[in-house]
């Protein structure tokens, strides 16, 4: 576990749910079965989602970009997609608060 994972309270309450780890395990399993990286399976999955045209990705190394470029050619089967989606539970929207006039006047 990284130092940030140990100390980032916001991330810990937002992202480390049990079902998140189940999705990560499904992605890892699918990647092993295909002989590709989990990043590539995750990217192929999101690219196949209706309405997604440009996923937001982060890369700190050239290898990360190469994996993402190669993921465009991965087409998941219906069974593979179902295996990834079965444990998935959407997160609620966080980090956005509607403006409140009363708070603005203080």
Chimera marker file (.cmm) of the C-alpha trace (Angstrom):
<marker_set name="trace">
<marker id="1" x="0.000" y="0.000" z="0.000" r="1" g="1" b="0" radius="0.5"/>
<marker id="2" x="1.333" y="3.424" z="-0.926" r="1" g="1" b="0" radius="0.5"/>
<marker id="3" x="1.861" y="6.214" z="1.561" r="1" g="1" b="0" radius="0.5"/>
<marker id="4" x="-0.928" y="8.150" z="-0.105" r="1" g="1" b="0" radius="0.5"/>
<marker id="5" x="-3.295" y="5.203" z="0.243" r="1" g="1" b="0" radius="0.5"/>
<marker id="6" x="-2.461" y="5.088" z="3.935" r="1" g="1" b="0" radius="0.5"/>
<marker id="7" x="-3.053" y="8.805" z="4.547" r="1" g="1" b="0" radius="0.5"/>
<marker id="8" x="-5.556" y="10.073" z="1.945" r="1" g="1" b="0" radius="0.5"/>
<marker id="9" x="-8.812" y="10.095" z="3.911" r="1" g="1" b="0" radius="0.5"/>
<marker id="10" x="-10.850" y="11.352" z="0.927" r="1" g="1" b="0" radius="0.5"/>
<marker id="11" x="-9.652" y="8.514" z="-1.299" r="1" g="1" b="0" radius="0.5"/>
<marker id="12" x="-10.145" y="5.929" z="1.434" r="1" g="1" b="0" radius="0.5"/>
<marker id="13" x="-13.791" y="6.810" z="1.989" r="1" g="1" b="0" radius="0.5"/>
<marker id="14" x="-14.439" y="7.284" z="-1.718" r="1" g="1" b="0" radius="0.5"/>
<marker id="15" x="-12.711" y="4.475" z="-3.574" r="1" g="1" b="0" radius="0.5"/>
<marker id="16" x="-11.772" y="1.499" z="-1.461" r="1" g="1" b="0" radius="0.5"/>
<marker id="17" x="-15.079" y="-0.329" z="-1.291" r="1" g="1" b="0" radius="0.5"/>
<marker id="18" x="-15.265" y="-4.114" z="-1.282" r="1" g="1" b="0" radius="0.5"/>
<marker id="19" x="-16.900" y="-4.211" z="-4.714" r="1" g="1" b="0" radius="0.5"/>
<marker id="20" x="-14.056" y="-2.085" z="-6.127" r="1" g="1" b="0" radius="0.5"/>
<marker id="21" x="-11.629" y="-4.879" z="-5.283" r="1" g="1" b="0" radius="0.5"/>
<marker id="22" x="-14.012" y="-7.427" z="-6.836" r="1" g="1" b="0" radius="0.5"/>
<marker id="23" x="-13.969" y="-5.438" z="-10.086" r="1" g="1" b="0" radius="0.5"/>
<marker id="24" x="-10.162" y="-5.235" z="-9.953" r="1" g="1" b="0" radius="0.5"/>
<marker id="25" x="-10.005" y="-9.015" z="-9.489" r="1" g="1" b="0" radius="0.5"/>
<marker id="26" x="-12.330" y="-9.572" z="-12.472" r="1" g="1" b="0" radius="0.5"/>
<marker id="27" x="-10.195" y="-7.253" z="-14.616" r="1" g="1" b="0" radius="0.5"/>
<marker id="28" x="-7.010" y="-9.051" z="-13.557" r="1" g="1" b="0" radius="0.5"/>
<marker id="29" x="-8.553" y="-12.445" z="-14.315" r="1" g="1" b="0" radius="0.5"/>
<marker id="30" x="-9.729" y="-11.295" z="-17.745" r="1" g="1" b="0" radius="0.5"/>
<marker id="31" x="-6.290" y="-9.867" z="-18.511" r="1" g="1" b="0" radius="0.5"/>
<marker id="32" x="-4.547" y="-13.122" z="-17.605" r="1" g="1" b="0" radius="0.5"/>
<marker id="33" x="-6.951" y="-15.100" z="-19.787" r="1" g="1" b="0" radius="0.5"/>
<marker id="34" x="-6.241" y="-12.783" z="-22.727" r="1" g="1" b="0" radius="0.5"/>
<marker id="35" x="-2.507" y="-12.403" z="-22.103" r="1" g="1" b="0" radius="0.5"/>
<marker id="36" x="-2.753" y="-8.616" z="-21.846" r="1" g="1" b="0" radius="0.5"/>
<marker id="37" x="-2.455" y="-6.126" z="-19.010" r="1" g="1" b="0" radius="0.5"/>
<marker id="38" x="-5.287" y="-5.246" z="-16.623" r="1" g="1" b="0" radius="0.5"/>
<marker id="39" x="-4.989" y="-1.671" z="-17.889" r="1" g="1" b="0" radius="0.5"/>
<marker id="40" x="-5.764" y="-2.856" z="-21.401" r="1" g="1" b="0" radius="0.5"/>
<marker id="41" x="-8.813" y="-4.845" z="-20.293" r="1" g="1" b="0" radius="0.5"/>
<marker id="42" x="-10.118" y="-1.912" z="-18.258" r="1" g="1" b="0" radius="0.5"/>
<marker id="43" x="-9.616" y="0.459" z="-21.179" r="1" g="1" b="0" radius="0.5"/>
<marker id="44" x="-11.276" y="-1.944" z="-23.637" r="1" g="1" b="0" radius="0.5"/>
<marker id="45" x="-14.205" y="-2.235" z="-21.234" r="1" g="1" b="0" radius="0.5"/>
<marker id="46" x="-14.721" y="1.508" z="-20.932" r="1" g="1" b="0" radius="0.5"/>
<marker id="47" x="-14.268" y="2.043" z="-24.671" r="1" g="1" b="0" radius="0.5"/>
<marker id="48" x="-17.072" y="-0.454" z="-25.299" r="1" g="1" b="0" radius="0.5"/>
<marker id="49" x="-19.461" y="1.424" z="-23.011" r="1" g="1" b="0" radius="0.5"/>
<marker id="50" x="-22.278" y="3.222" z="-24.839" r="1" g="1" b="0" radius="0.5"/>
<marker id="51" x="-21.591" y="6.920" z="-25.159" r="1" g="1" b="0" radius="0.5"/>
<marker id="52" x="-17.913" y="6.776" z="-24.301" r="1" g="1" b="0" radius="0.5"/>
<marker id="53" x="-15.821" y="8.326" z="-27.043" r="1" g="1" b="0" radius="0.5"/>
<marker id="54" x="-12.758" y="9.586" z="-25.174" r="1" g="1" b="0" radius="0.5"/>
<marker id="55" x="-11.911" y="8.115" z="-21.780" r="1" g="1" b="0" radius="0.5"/>
<marker id="56" x="-9.781" y="10.263" z="-19.512" r="1" g="1" b="0" radius="0.5"/>
<marker id="57" x="-6.537" y="8.445" z="-18.797" r="1" g="1" b="0" radius="0.5"/>
<marker id="58" x="-3.351" y="9.213" z="-16.952" r="1" g="1" b="0" radius="0.5"/>
<marker id="59" x="0.090" y="8.112" z="-17.990" r="1" g="1" b="0" radius="0.5"/>
<marker id="60" x="3.486" y="8.734" z="-16.462" r="1" g="1" b="0" radius="0.5"/>
<marker id="61" x="5.484" y="6.435" z="-18.722" r="1" g="1" b="0" radius="0.5"/>
<marker id="62" x="5.603" y="5.732" z="-22.444" r="1" g="1" b="0" radius="0.5"/>
<marker id="63" x="4.667" y="2.097" z="-21.698" r="1" g="1" b="0" radius="0.5"/>
<marker id="64" x="1.353" y="3.291" z="-20.228" r="1" g="1" b="0" radius="0.5"/>
<marker id="65" x="0.465" y="5.059" z="-23.470" r="1" g="1" b="0" radius="0.5"/>
<marker id="66" x="1.528" y="2.072" z="-25.579" r="1" g="1" b="0" radius="0.5"/>
<marker id="67" x="-0.764" y="-0.209" z="-23.548" r="1" g="1" b="0" radius="0.5"/>
<marker id="68" x="-3.649" y="2.203" z="-23.979" r="1" g="1" b="0" radius="0.5"/>
<marker id="69" x="-3.120" y="2.485" z="-27.728" r="1" g="1" b="0" radius="0.5"/>
<marker id="70" x="-3.079" y="-1.315" z="-28.035" r="1" g="1" b="0" radius="0.5"/>
<marker id="71" x="-6.257" y="-1.604" z="-25.949" r="1" g="1" b="0" radius="0.5"/>
<marker id="72" x="-8.238" y="0.081" z="-28.734" r="1" g="1" b="0" radius="0.5"/>
<marker id="73" x="-7.949" y="-3.155" z="-30.735" r="1" g="1" b="0" radius="0.5"/>
<marker id="74" x="-9.255" y="-5.384" z="-27.913" r="1" g="1" b="0" radius="0.5"/>
<marker id="75" x="-12.904" y="-6.305" z="-28.400" r="1" g="1" b="0" radius="0.5"/>
<marker id="76" x="-14.444" y="-7.976" z="-25.366" r="1" g="1" b="0" radius="0.5"/>
<marker id="77" x="-16.960" y="-10.759" z="-25.800" r="1" g="1" b="0" radius="0.5"/>
<marker id="78" x="-20.382" y="-10.588" z="-24.206" r="1" g="1" b="0" radius="0.5"/>
<marker id="79" x="-19.249" y="-13.109" z="-21.571" r="1" g="1" b="0" radius="0.5"/>
<marker id="80" x="-16.129" y="-11.077" z="-20.778" r="1" g="1" b="0" radius="0.5"/>
<marker id="81" x="-18.144" y="-7.887" z="-20.446" r="1" g="1" b="0" radius="0.5"/>
<marker id="82" x="-20.685" y="-9.571" z="-18.187" r="1" g="1" b="0" radius="0.5"/>
<marker id="83" x="-17.890" y="-10.926" z="-15.960" r="1" g="1" b="0" radius="0.5"/>
<marker id="84" x="-16.506" y="-7.407" z="-15.555" r="1" g="1" b="0" radius="0.5"/>
<marker id="85" x="-19.876" y="-5.778" z="-14.982" r="1" g="1" b="0" radius="0.5"/>
<marker id="86" x="-21.256" y="-8.323" z="-12.535" r="1" g="1" b="0" radius="0.5"/>
<marker id="87" x="-19.365" y="-7.006" z="-9.476" r="1" g="1" b="0" radius="0.5"/>
<marker id="88" x="-19.446" y="-3.369" z="-10.623" r="1" g="1" b="0" radius="0.5"/>
<marker id="89" x="-21.434" y="-0.908" z="-8.512" r="1" g="1" b="0" radius="0.5"/>
<marker id="90" x="-21.427" y="2.734" z="-9.636" r="1" g="1" b="0" radius="0.5"/>
<marker id="91" x="-20.027" y="5.256" z="-7.184" r="1" g="1" b="0" radius="0.5"/>
<marker id="92" x="-22.133" y="8.199" z="-6.158" r="1" g="1" b="0" radius="0.5"/>
<marker id="93" x="-21.007" y="11.544" z="-7.517" r="1" g="1" b="0" radius="0.5"/>
<marker id="94" x="-18.525" y="13.135" z="-5.139" r="1" g="1" b="0" radius="0.5"/>
<marker id="95" x="-16.515" y="16.294" z="-5.016" r="1" g="1" b="0" radius="0.5"/>
<marker id="96" x="-19.275" y="18.593" z="-6.196" r="1" g="1" b="0" radius="0.5"/>
<marker id="97" x="-21.472" y="20.681" z="-4.005" r="1" g="1" b="0" radius="0.5"/>
<marker id="98" x="-24.327" y="22.806" z="-5.273" r="1" g="1" b="0" radius="0.5"/>
<marker id="99" x="-23.822" y="26.511" z="-4.511" r="1" g="1" b="0" radius="0.5"/>
<marker id="100" x="-25.810" y="27.715" z="-1.537" r="1" g="1" b="0" radius="0.5"/>
<marker id="101" x="-26.575" y="31.422" z="-1.268" r="1" g="1" b="0" radius="0.5"/>
<marker id="102" x="-26.525" y="31.390" z="2.517" r="1" g="1" b="0" radius="0.5"/>
<marker id="103" x="-22.919" y="30.166" z="2.524" r="1" g="1" b="0" radius="0.5"/>
<marker id="104" x="-21.909" y="32.841" z="0.008" r="1" g="1" b="0" radius="0.5"/>
<marker id="105" x="-23.059" y="35.645" z="2.319" r="1" g="1" b="0" radius="0.5"/>
<marker id="106" x="-20.886" y="34.574" z="5.238" r="1" g="1" b="0" radius="0.5"/>
<link id1="1" id2="2" r="1" g="1" b="0" radius="0.2"/>
<link id1="2" id2="3" r="1" g="1" b="0" radius="0.2"/>
<link id1="3" id2="4" r="1" g="1" b="0" radius="0.2"/>
<link id1="4" id2="5" r="1" g="1" b="0" radius="0.2"/>
<link id1="5" id2="6" r="1" g="1" b="0" radius="0.2"/>
<link id1="6" id2="7" r="1" g="1" b="0" radius="0.2"/>
<link id1="7" id2="8" r="1" g="1" b="0" radius="0.2"/>
<link id1="8" id2="9" r="1" g="1" b="0" radius="0.2"/>
<link id1="9" id2="10" r="1" g="1" b="0" radius="0.2"/>
<link id1="10" id2="11" r="1" g="1" b="0" radius="0.2"/>
<link id1="11" id2="12" r="1" g="1" b="0" radius="0.2"/>
<link id1="12" id2="13" r="1" g="1" b="0" radius="0.2"/>
<link id1="13" id2="14" r="1" g="1" b="0" radius="0.2"/>
<link id1="14" id2="15" r="1" g="1" b="0" radius="0.2"/>
<link id1="15" id2="16" r="1" g="1" b="0" radius="0.2"/>
<link id1="16" id2="17" r="1" g="1" b="0" radius="0.2"/>
<link id1="17" id2="18" r="1" g="1" b="0" radius="0.2"/>
<link id1="18" id2="19" r="1" g="1" b="0" radius="0.2"/>
<link id1="19" id2="20" r="1" g="1" b="0" radius="0.2"/>
<link id1="20" id2="21" r="1" g="1" b="0" radius="0.2"/>
<link id1="21" id2="22" r="1" g="1" b="0" radius="0.2"/>
<link id1="22" id2="23" r="1" g="1" b="0" radius="0.2"/>
<link id1="23" id2="24" r="1" g="1" b="0" radius="0.2"/>
<link id1="24" id2="25" r="1" g="1" b="0" radius="0.2"/>
<link id1="25" id2="26" r="1" g="1" b="0" radius="0.2"/>
<link id1="26" id2="27" r="1" g="1" b="0" radius="0.2"/>
<link id1="27" id2="28" r="1" g="1" b="0" radius="0.2"/>
<link id1="28" id2="29" r="1" g="1" b="0" radius="0.2"/>
<link id1="29" id2="30" r="1" g="1" b="0" radius="0.2"/>
<link id1="30" id2="31" r="1" g="1" b="0" radius="0.2"/>
<link id1="31" id2="32" r="1" g="1" b="0" radius="0.2"/>
<link id1="32" id2="33" r="1" g="1" b="0" radius="0.2"/>
<link id1="33" id2="34" r="1" g="1" b="0" radius="0.2"/>
<link id1="34" id2="35" r="1" g="1" b="0" radius="0.2"/>
<link id1="35" id2="36" r="1" g="1" b="0" radius="0.2"/>
<link id1="36" id2="37" r="1" g="1" b="0" radius="0.2"/>
<link id1="37" id2="38" r="1" g="1" b="0" radius="0.2"/>
<link id1="38" id2="39" r="1" g="1" b="0" radius="0.2"/>
<link id1="39" id2="40" r="1" g="1" b="0" radius="0.2"/>
<link id1="40" id2="41" r="1" g="1" b="0" radius="0.2"/>
<link id1="41" id2="42" r="1" g="1" b="0" radius="0.2"/>
<link id1="42" id2="43" r="1" g="1" b="0" radius="0.2"/>
<link id1="43" id2="44" r="1" g="1" b="0" radius="0.2"/>
<link id1="44" id2="45" r="1" g="1" b="0" radius="0.2"/>
<link id1="45" id2="46" r="1" g="1" b="0" radius="0.2"/>
<link id1="46" id2="47" r="1" g="1" b="0" radius="0.2"/>
<link id1="47" id2="48" r="1" g="1" b="0" radius="0.2"/>
<link id1="48" id2="49" r="1" g="1" b="0" radius="0.2"/>
<link id1="49" id2="50" r="1" g="1" b="0" radius="0.2"/>
<link id1="50" id2="51" r="1" g="1" b="0" radius="0.2"/>
<link id1="51" id2="52" r="1" g="1" b="0" radius="0.2"/>
<link id1="52" id2="53" r="1" g="1" b="0" radius="0.2"/>
<link id1="53" id2="54" r="1" g="1" b="0" radius="0.2"/>
<link id1="54" id2="55" r="1" g="1" b="0" radius="0.2"/>
<link id1="55" id2="56" r="1" g="1" b="0" radius="0.2"/>
<link id1="56" id2="57" r="1" g="1" b="0" radius="0.2"/>
<link id1="57" id2="58" r="1" g="1" b="0" radius="0.2"/>
<link id1="58" id2="59" r="1" g="1" b="0" radius="0.2"/>
<link id1="59" id2="60" r="1" g="1" b="0" radius="0.2"/>
<link id1="60" id2="61" r="1" g="1" b="0" radius="0.2"/>
<link id1="61" id2="62" r="1" g="1" b="0" radius="0.2"/>
<link id1="62" id2="63" r="1" g="1" b="0" radius="0.2"/>
<link id1="63" id2="64" r="1" g="1" b="0" radius="0.2"/>
<link id1="64" id2="65" r="1" g="1" b="0" radius="0.2"/>
<link id1="65" id2="66" r="1" g="1" b="0" radius="0.2"/>
<link id1="66" id2="67" r="1" g="1" b="0" radius="0.2"/>
<link id1="67" id2="68" r="1" g="1" b="0" radius="0.2"/>
<link id1="68" id2="69" r="1" g="1" b="0" radius="0.2"/>
<link id1="69" id2="70" r="1" g="1" b="0" radius="0.2"/>
<link id1="70" id2="71" r="1" g="1" b="0" radius="0.2"/>
<link id1="71" id2="72" r="1" g="1" b="0" radius="0.2"/>
<link id1="72" id2="73" r="1" g="1" b="0" radius="0.2"/>
<link id1="73" id2="74" r="1" g="1" b="0" radius="0.2"/>
<link id1="74" id2="75" r="1" g="1" b="0" radius="0.2"/>
<link id1="75" id2="76" r="1" g="1" b="0" radius="0.2"/>
<link id1="76" id2="77" r="1" g="1" b="0" radius="0.2"/>
<link id1="77" id2="78" r="1" g="1" b="0" radius="0.2"/>
<link id1="78" id2="79" r="1" g="1" b="0" radius="0.2"/>
<link id1="79" id2="80" r="1" g="1" b="0" radius="0.2"/>
<link id1="80" id2="81" r="1" g="1" b="0" radius="0.2"/>
<link id1="81" id2="82" r="1" g="1" b="0" radius="0.2"/>
<link id1="82" id2="83" r="1" g="1" b="0" radius="0.2"/>
<link id1="83" id2="84" r="1" g="1" b="0" radius="0.2"/>
<link id1="84" id2="85" r="1" g="1" b="0" radius="0.2"/>
<link id1="85" id2="86" r="1" g="1" b="0" radius="0.2"/>
<link id1="86" id2="87" r="1" g="1" b="0" radius="0.2"/>
<link id1="87" id2="88" r="1" g="1" b="0" radius="0.2"/>
<link id1="88" id2="89" r="1" g="1" b="0" radius="0.2"/>
<link id1="89" id2="90" r="1" g="1" b="0" radius="0.2"/>
<link id1="90" id2="91" r="1" g="1" b="0" radius="0.2"/>
<link id1="91" id2="92" r="1" g="1" b="0" radius="0.2"/>
<link id1="92" id2="93" r="1" g="1" b="0" radius="0.2"/>
<link id1="93" id2="94" r="1" g="1" b="0" radius="0.2"/>
<link id1="94" id2="95" r="1" g="1" b="0" radius="0.2"/>
<link id1="95" id2="96" r="1" g="1" b="0" radius="0.2"/>
<link id1="96" id2="97" r="1" g="1" b="0" radius="0.2"/>
<link id1="97" id2="98" r="1" g="1" b="0" radius="0.2"/>
<link id1="98" id2="99" r="1" g="1" b="0" radius="0.2"/>
<link id1="99" id2="100" r="1" g="1" b="0" radius="0.2"/>
<link id1="100" id2="101" r="1" g="1" b="0" radius="0.2"/>
<link id1="101" id2="102" r="1" g="1" b="0" radius="0.2"/>
<link id1="102" id2="103" r="1" g="1" b="0" radius="0.2"/>
<link id1="103" id2="104" r="1" g="1" b="0" radius="0.2"/>
<link id1="104" id2="105" r="1" g="1" b="0" radius="0.2"/>
<link id1="105" id2="106" r="1" g="1" b="0" radius="0.2"/>
</marker_set>
